[in-house]
Amino acid sequence: MNPYGNLSSKHSSWSVLLIIYNLSYWLCMKRKYMMLSMMISGPRQPGNDIVVYLSPLIKDLRLLWDEGVEVFDTYEKVNFNFRALLFCTINDFLAYGNLSGYSVKGHHACPICKENTSYHQLKYGRKTCYIGHRRFLKCNHPYRRLKKAFNGC
């Protein structure tokens, strides 16, 4: 997230939003149903230290999942046991590595393929390319016919 619009900024901000998903689809993405639970700000990304920031949130989510919290419903005028769960996370691939603890760099960077990751080391650029993921496409997908654009396999 680049809060000031300067793409060459040396400042990093990570926002953690909580969204209520048991509402109608046209309501759940409205601003009033999104909660900014935390803003991680600093000169660089939190990296593997993100656990330090997220541990209080994880602790609260575990409480809401395991035991629940007694809450008052003003519409029905009754108390009920409120429970919650983490439905999904939306993040880029590098943040996925930080959140899951999986290495998303190197020869075995695919979390699905793991040791069977198909990779190719570029001769002059010394970069790793992951070229074998076309095999997961459906048989009639248009990319399957583009063998010259890929490695031919």
WOHU-V10183 format. One record per residue. N is the residue number from 1. RES is the residue in one small letter. SS is DSSP state (helix for helix, strand for strand, loop for the rest). OMEGA is omega in degrees with one decimal (* if undefined). BURIAL is 1 if it has 24 or more other C-alpha atoms within 12 Angstrom, else 0. Layout:
n:N res:RES ss:SS omega:OMEGA burial:BURIAL
n:N res:RES ss:SS omega:OMEGA burial:BURIAL
This chain:
n:1 res:m ss:loop omega:-178.8 burial:0
n:2 res:n ss:loop omega:-169.2 burial:0
n:3 res:p ss:loop omega:-174.9 burial:0
n:4 res:y ss:loop omega:175.8 burial:0
n:5 res:g ss:loop omega:178.9 burial:0
n:6 res:n ss:loop omega:-173.4 burial:0
n:7 res:l ss:loop omega:178.9 burial:0
n:8 res:s ss:loop omega:-178.1 burial:0
n:9 res:s ss:loop omega:176.5 burial:0
n:10 res:k ss:loop omega:-178.9 burial:0
n:11 res:h ss:loop omega:-178.5 burial:0
n:12 res:s ss:strand omega:176.5 burial:0
n:13 res:s ss:strand omega:177.8 burial:0
n:14 res:w ss:strand omega:178.9 burial:1
n:15 res:s ss:strand omega:176.2 burial:1
n:16 res:v ss:strand omega:-177.8 burial:0
n:17 res:l ss:strand omega:171.9 burial:1
n:18 res:l ss:strand omega:-176.9 burial:1
n:19 res:i ss:strand omega:178.4 burial:1
n:20 res:i ss:loop omega:-175.1 burial:1
n:21 res:y ss:loop omega:179.9 burial:0
n:22 res:n ss:loop omega:173.2 burial:0
n:23 res:l ss:loop omega:174.5 burial:0
n:24 res:s ss:loop omega:-175.2 burial:0
n:25 res:y ss:loop omega:-179.7 burial:0
n:26 res:w ss:loop omega:178.6 burial:0
n:27 res:l ss:loop omega:-168.9 burial:0
n:28 res:c ss:loop omega:178.8 burial:0
n:29 res:m ss:loop omega:174.5 burial:0
n:30 res:k ss:loop omega:-174.9 burial:0
n:31 res:r ss:helix omega:-176.4 burial:0
n:32 res:k ss:helix omega:176.7 burial:0
n:33 res:y ss:helix omega:174.0 burial:0
n:34 res:m ss:strand omega:-179.6 burial:0
n:35 res:m ss:strand omega:173.9 burial:0
n:36 res:l ss:strand omega:-175.8 burial:0
n:37 res:s ss:strand omega:-178.1 burial:0
n:38 res:m ss:strand omega:175.1 burial:0
n:39 res:m ss:strand omega:180.0 burial:0
n:40 res:i ss:strand omega:-174.5 burial:1
n:41 res:s ss:strand omega:178.6 burial:0
n:42 res:g ss:strand omega:-178.8 burial:0
n:43 res:p ss:loop omega:179.0 burial:0
n:44 res:r ss:loop omega:-178.6 burial:0
n:45 res:q ss:loop omega:-177.1 burial:0
n:46 res:p ss:loop omega:177.9 burial:1
n:47 res:g ss:helix omega:-179.1 burial:1
n:48 res:n ss:helix omega:178.3 burial:0
n:49 res:d ss:helix omega:179.9 burial:0
n:50 res:i ss:helix omega:178.0 burial:1
n:51 res:v ss:helix omega:179.2 burial:0
n:52 res:v ss:helix omega:-179.6 burial:0
n:53 res:y ss:helix omega:-173.8 burial:0
n:54 res:l ss:helix omega:-175.8 burial:1
n:55 res:s ss:helix omega:175.6 burial:0
n:56 res:p ss:helix omega:177.8 burial:0
n:57 res:l ss:helix omega:178.8 burial:0
n:58 res:i ss:helix omega:178.4 burial:0
n:59 res:k ss:helix omega:178.2 burial:0
n:60 res:d ss:helix omega:178.8 burial:0
n:61 res:l ss:helix omega:176.5 burial:0
n:62 res:r ss:helix omega:176.8 burial:0
n:63 res:l ss:helix omega:-179.7 burial:0
n:64 res:l ss:helix omega:179.1 burial:0
n:65 res:w ss:helix omega:-174.7 burial:0
n:66 res:d ss:helix omega:-172.7 burial:0
n:67 res:e ss:loop omega:-174.3 burial:0
n:68 res:g ss:loop omega:-179.0 burial:0
n:69 res:v ss:strand omega:178.1 burial:0
n:70 res:e ss:strand omega:-175.7 burial:0
n:71 res:v ss:strand omega:178.6 burial:0
n:72 res:f ss:strand omega:176.8 burial:0
n:73 res:d ss:strand omega:-176.0 burial:0
n:74 res:t ss:loop omega:-179.9 burial:0
n:75 res:y ss:loop omega:-179.3 burial:0
n:76 res:e ss:loop omega:-178.2 burial:0
n:77 res:k ss:loop omega:177.5 burial:0
n:78 res:v ss:strand omega:172.3 burial:0
n:79 res:n ss:strand omega:175.4 burial:0
n:80 res:f ss:strand omega:179.1 burial:0
n:81 res:n ss:strand omega:-177.6 burial:0
n:82 res:f ss:strand omega:176.4 burial:0
n:83 res:r ss:loop omega:-179.4 burial:0
n:84 res:a ss:loop omega:176.4 burial:0
n:85 res:l ss:loop omega:175.1 burial:1
n:86 res:l ss:loop omega:-175.1 burial:0
n:87 res:f ss:loop omega:180.0 burial:0
n:88 res:c ss:loop omega:172.4 burial:0
n:89 res:t ss:loop omega:177.5 burial:0
n:90 res:i ss:loop omega:-176.8 burial:0
n:91 res:n ss:loop omega:176.2 burial:0
n:92 res:d ss:loop omega:-172.9 burial:0
n:93 res:f ss:helix omega:-179.6 burial:0
n:94 res:l ss:helix omega:176.5 burial:0
n:95 res:a ss:helix omega:175.6 burial:1
n:96 res:y ss:helix omega:177.6 burial:0
n:97 res:g ss:helix omega:178.8 burial:0
n:98 res:n ss:helix omega:-177.6 burial:0
n:99 res:l ss:helix omega:-175.3 burial:1
n:100 res:s ss:helix omega:-177.3 burial:0
n:101 res:g ss:loop omega:179.8 burial:0
n:102 res:y ss:loop omega:178.3 burial:0
n:103 res:s ss:loop omega:-179.8 burial:0
n:104 res:v ss:loop omega:178.0 burial:1
n:105 res:k ss:loop omega:176.9 burial:0
n:106 res:g ss:loop omega:-174.0 burial:0
n:107 res:h ss:loop omega:-176.5 burial:1
n:108 res:h ss:loop omega:-173.0 burial:0
n:109 res:a ss:loop omega:-178.4 burial:1
n:110 res:c ss:loop omega:-178.6 burial:1
n:111 res:p ss:loop omega:178.7 burial:0
n:112 res:i ss:loop omega:-177.8 burial:0
n:113 res:c ss:loop omega:-177.9 burial:0
n:114 res:k ss:helix omega:-176.9 burial:0
n:115 res:e ss:helix omega:-179.2 burial:0
n:116 res:n ss:helix omega:-179.9 burial:0
n:117 res:t ss:loop omega:178.0 burial:1
n:118 res:s ss:loop omega:-177.3 burial:1
n:119 res:y ss:loop omega:176.8 burial:0
n:120 res:h ss:strand omega:178.9 burial:0
n:121 res:q ss:strand omega:178.2 burial:0
n:122 res:l ss:loop omega:-173.3 burial:0
n:123 res:k ss:loop omega:-174.7 burial:0
n:124 res:y ss:loop omega:-177.5 burial:0
n:125 res:g ss:loop omega:-177.9 burial:0
n:126 res:r ss:loop omega:177.3 burial:0
n:127 res:k ss:loop omega:178.9 burial:0
n:128 res:t ss:strand omega:177.2 burial:0
n:129 res:c ss:strand omega:179.6 burial:0
n:130 res:y ss:loop omega:-168.8 burial:1
n:131 res:i ss:loop omega:-173.1 burial:0
n:132 res:g ss:helix omega:-175.7 burial:0
n:133 res:h ss:helix omega:176.1 burial:0
n:134 res:r ss:helix omega:-179.0 burial:1
n:135 res:r ss:helix omega:179.1 burial:0
n:136 res:f ss:helix omega:179.8 burial:0
n:137 res:l ss:loop omega:176.3 burial:0
n:138 res:k ss:loop omega:-176.8 burial:0
n:139 res:c ss:loop omega:-177.0 burial:0
n:140 res:n ss:loop omega:179.6 burial:0
n:141 res:h ss:loop omega:-177.2 burial:0
n:142 res:p ss:helix omega:179.7 burial:0
n:143 res:y ss:helix omega:-179.4 burial:0
n:144 res:r ss:helix omega:-179.7 burial:0
n:145 res:r ss:helix omega:-177.0 burial:0
n:146 res:l ss:loop omega:-176.1 burial:0
n:147 res:k ss:loop omega:-180.0 burial:0
n:148 res:k ss:loop omega:179.4 burial:0
n:149 res:a ss:loop omega:-179.8 burial:0
n:150 res:f ss:loop omega:-176.2 burial:0
n:151 res:n ss:loop omega:176.6 burial:0
n:152 res:g ss:loop omega:-179.5 burial:0
n:153 res:c ss:loop omega:* burial:0
